[in-house]
Amino acid sequence: MKPTDINDPEYFHKVVDCQYACPAHTPVPEYIRLIAAERYSDAYMLNWQSNLFPGILGRTCDRPCEPACRRVRVEEEPVAICRLKRVAADNKGDITDRLPVIPKKKNGKRIALIGAGPASLTVARGLAPLGYTLDIYDNQFAGGGMMRSQIPSFRLPIGVLDEEVNYILDMGMTTTFNIEIDSLKEILNKGYDAVFVGTGAPRGKGLNLPGLEDAMANVYLGIDWLASVAFEHTESIGRRVLVLGGGNTAMDCCRTSRRMGGEDVRVVVRSPFADMKASPWEKEDAMHEGIPFYNNHVPKEFVVEDGKLQGMTFEKVEAEYDENGKRSLVPTGEDLVFMAADDVLMAIGQENSFPWIERDLGIEFDKWDMPVLDEVTFQSTNEKVFFGGDAAFGPENIITAVAHGHQAAISIDLFCRGEAVTNRLSPEIRQGSQKMGMHEWSYDNAVETDQRYIVPLAPLDKTLKDRKLEVELGFDQSTGYKEAERCLNCDVQTVFDDVRCIECDACVDICPTDCISFIANGKEDELRTRLVAPANNLAQDLYVSEVLPTVRVMVKDEDVCLHCGLCAERCPTAAWDMQKFLYNVSKAGQAV
Amino acid sequence: MSYQIPKFRHPDLPVNELGYTKADYEGAISTLCAGCGHDSISGAIVKACHELSLEPHKIAKLSGIGCSSKSPAYFLRNSHGFNSVHGRMPSVVTGAAMANRDLLYLGISGDGDTASIGMGQFAHVVRRALNMVYIVMNNGCYGLTKGQDSATSDRGSASKKGDPNLFNSIDLCSMALQLGATFVARSFSGDKEQLVPLIKAAMTHRGFALIDVVSPCVTFNNNPGSTKSYKYVREHAEASGTIDFVPIMQEITTSYHAGTTQEVTMHDGSVIHLHKVSESPDPFDRRSAMVALEDHRADGSILTGLIYMDKNSRDLHDMLETSQRPLNELEEVDLCPGNRMLENINASLR
């Protein structure tokens, strides 16, 4: 193998598994250390720079970081990264004086933002401090988009949502709420320098099954129903509720139903339990509230008698997988199952819809009727129009929308300054040794063996009675500290200097997880089999040095390195050093 | 400074016949200087014991005083241990080995502990053919007292703050051969590929097995001018050949070129394969081994690898014809068989 180029920032970035997995590349270990140091406001602001909604995301994030956490590979459960983010948000002080200063004198460029969800708000946060004049349009009565309409208050209290949305809206922009934009052409005709479309994936999918027409009065689309609960248009639901679908929206629907009068609430899913799209913790939360899941049931018919919905019939199936892992649901041949219901909520997915975008504006749409976009710049084929969030590439999640927003803001800024939108800055890297003395590090290198701490919950009898009472209580400060200490500091990198190495083997001997080998070089797949411990996780890189005096190379398998620093402590010549590597995705305006 | 090794281990660590991983043979975190050769030897002992599937409670590790003699704390945490008086480890092993012949005795000593204060004890334990593995962690200096030249420091070698050594050095391998050791090897802490099979072979050898391991002192004796630095040893070591250790009952899967490889069956049935390099001395001939040591000394190189082995070795218990049952397991009824037995013995002597 060729020597690893550690000057390529992507190499060490990949070692920080959580940050690498985060769409917005939030510097997770760094803020976790700040939480451990009780510097909650600092931790909050570090988050805010990357993901804008630490309090919201600390409750609702899809957590792509957690399955990626190294802890999963060395023990079992990841660090509770998401809930630590909430600890920062819950315990921070007043941070308003740390928010960007908005220039009084504007730069003369006007931008329209369609939709006031996470993507648009992120664009606004990027552009407002640069002096842009921003006009936000949204069809809801307040900002937040799906975070307001689709996430129930028992998961995300309104106060938390309002606070973080208002940090952005207070940056001096014109908001026009309760307005349905039905023509992009009209917006463009207002002479905006650029338009950002962050309208989400607003259309719930339905199931057109026999009996639907007659049952219509008691059948709802999940996301629409959640919105009408959030906006207090709906105040109750029937005693018996069937929720169709196995994703997070279905979990929100069933849990909300339990609070709106539903007593016999069931989730009915086509797929097996393990294949359900909902996050594992959201499934757990629903089960904790006594909601049964009926897996392997395919809905067949709405049963209506005397013009009133009586229930639904389902066909029982079994999942079979072919050699490629492709699933097919095969009927078991058993009798159809009837489940009685007063109301049915369909939460089987959602899709994009752009009926308001005229097709003669130079914005190309593909065969799925999605705008054709540049994946890096988010620019459409009309150079003035940019997309982001669910509106860009279909339904994802909040943190992805934020990541899109950051990139779109960069593009819009470049575009308005007349620069090529492809002319993007590389990430900002800060890297420095953590050495403080002979064997002392400025990070807490001891590896804690504590198991993941459980977030305490409010008692069921209270939460099921009050739709707005938050279920999760969050970690208190001391549990937050203990959970933070579980972090392995993957951003403190092991940096090897082949010139200093005397090949004494001290690092090989001390490494608790046998990551380091000094061996003859070879091809990667063959080299992986010869290391001190087998390197079977191909997703994790091998760090290979230049050739050493004994004609061997140092090979470090990054897979289960604990970043404990013992290799560097036991190195007599400081050929190993522990260096903190901070990777910040570039933001709009950094080039200025 | 870290005073604990993290508890997590690599999830795919190989498991030996007893179901143990390498971690089960480790000890406390080392307090020796970073980069000390002794730590590598500890690592090699851990690896050898793991690969031999030895039961940790069937091993006794004994040492004297010095940096070397601290190191038994850093491996085999589940084995018996005895940190004895300076230079007196052989006496303690002798007592222990006489009392319980069923344990594997691993003596850890240094050049000071063996070649200076312990010289007399060393000479006699070799002569008595105690069944033990005697590892000398040989760094050519007194590291624990700030690096003065030791008795194994070569003439002309200079430590970090010192002048070139005026005196002749003691070659422990030559001495051991002279005194009748039946397994003599030399190795280098920085070469585990050679050291681990040597330790395994020594552990299966019956009789006295010496491994003199050159183990650089990074703090006081790893400088230019020293003949026991990592660099010097790497440049001057000449292996007598390589050896592979095949444990008992394990199928030999590698094929060797005839003529260059010798297969030797050890006392417990395991096998070692010796791959000789051309012109290398015959490790089964004591005189040839002595000549080879002398030749290498004369041309300034360090002969490493298996230097001598007696395939028909006997140990102290064999010579004394002691009971097969360990003495510490004998009860009063065994030791005092009664008047009738005494009369029989007396009668046989009349």
HADDOCK unambig.tbl for C-alpha pairs under 7 A between the chains (distance, minus, plus):
assign (segid A and resid 74 and name CA) (segid B and resid 8 and name CA) 6.46 0.50 0.50
assign (segid A and resid 74 and name CA) (segid B and resid 11 and name CA) 6.65 0.50 0.50
assign (segid A and resid 439 and name CA) (segid B and resid 1 and name CA) 4.58 0.50 0.50
assign (segid A and resid 440 and name CA) (segid B and resid 1 and name CA) 5.38 0.50 0.50
assign (segid A and resid 447 and name CA) (segid B and resid 6 and name CA) 5.55 0.50 0.50
assign (segid A and resid 504 and name CA) (segid B and resid 35 and name CA) 5.90 0.50 0.50
assign (segid A and resid 504 and name CA) (segid B and resid 37 and name CA) 6.83 0.50 0.50
assign (segid A and resid 504 and name CA) (segid B and resid 190 and name CA) 5.65 0.50 0.50
assign (segid A and resid 505 and name CA) (segid B and resid 40 and name CA) 6.34 0.50 0.50
assign (segid A and resid 505 and name CA) (segid B and resid 190 and name CA) 6.65 0.50 0.50
assign (segid A and resid 506 and name CA) (segid B and resid 35 and name CA) 5.06 0.50 0.50
assign (segid A and resid 506 and name CA) (segid B and resid 39 and name CA) 6.77 0.50 0.50
assign (segid A and resid 506 and name CA) (segid B and resid 40 and name CA) 6.41 0.50 0.50
assign (segid A and resid 509 and name CA) (segid B and resid 40 and name CA) 6.28 0.50 0.50
assign (segid A and resid 509 and name CA) (segid B and resid 43 and name CA) 5.63 0.50 0.50
assign (segid A and resid 512 and name CA) (segid B and resid 5 and name CA) 6.68 0.50 0.50
assign (segid A and resid 512 and name CA) (segid B and resid 6 and name CA) 6.49 0.50 0.50
assign (segid A and resid 512 and name CA) (segid B and resid 8 and name CA) 6.86 0.50 0.50
assign (segid A and resid 512 and name CA) (segid B and resid 9 and name CA) 5.66 0.50 0.50
assign (segid A and resid 513 and name CA) (segid B and resid 8 and name CA) 6.84 0.50 0.50
assign (segid A and resid 513 and name CA) (segid B and resid 9 and name CA) 4.53 0.50 0.50
assign (segid A and resid 513 and name CA) (segid B and resid 10 and name CA) 4.40 0.50 0.50
assign (segid A and resid 514 and name CA) (segid B and resid 10 and name CA) 6.37 0.50 0.50
assign (segid A and resid 533 and name CA) (segid B and resid 12 and name CA) 6.99 0.50 0.50
assign (segid A and resid 533 and name CA) (segid B and resid 13 and name CA) 6.17 0.50 0.50
assign (segid A and resid 534 and name CA) (segid B and resid 12 and name CA) 6.95 0.50 0.50
assign (segid A and resid 560 and name CA) (segid B and resid 10 and name CA) 6.70 0.50 0.50
assign (segid A and resid 569 and name CA) (segid B and resid 34 and name CA) 6.90 0.50 0.50
assign (segid A and resid 570 and name CA) (segid B and resid 34 and name CA) 4.18 0.50 0.50
assign (segid A and resid 570 and name CA) (segid B and resid 35 and name CA) 5.94 0.50 0.50
assign (segid A and resid 571 and name CA) (segid B and resid 34 and name CA) 5.43 0.50 0.50
assign (segid A and resid 571 and name CA) (segid B and resid 35 and name CA) 5.57 0.50 0.50
assign (segid A and resid 572 and name CA) (segid B and resid 34 and name CA) 4.90 0.50 0.50
assign (segid A and resid 572 and name CA) (segid B and resid 35 and name CA) 4.85 0.50 0.50
